[in-house]
């Protein structure tokens, strides 16, 4: 046992929601793609799918 344990899913969801609601909304999440990069990749995908 590495000291890790599963938490109930409901607890994880509640804690994540609380964290998101309590954080400073002006602080960027620093995850995912920039909107412009996402649009660029989607356009490339559309062009390749034709």
Secondary structure by P-SEA (a helix, b strand, c coil): ccccccccaaaaaaaaaaaaaaccccccccccccaaaaaaaaaaaaaaac
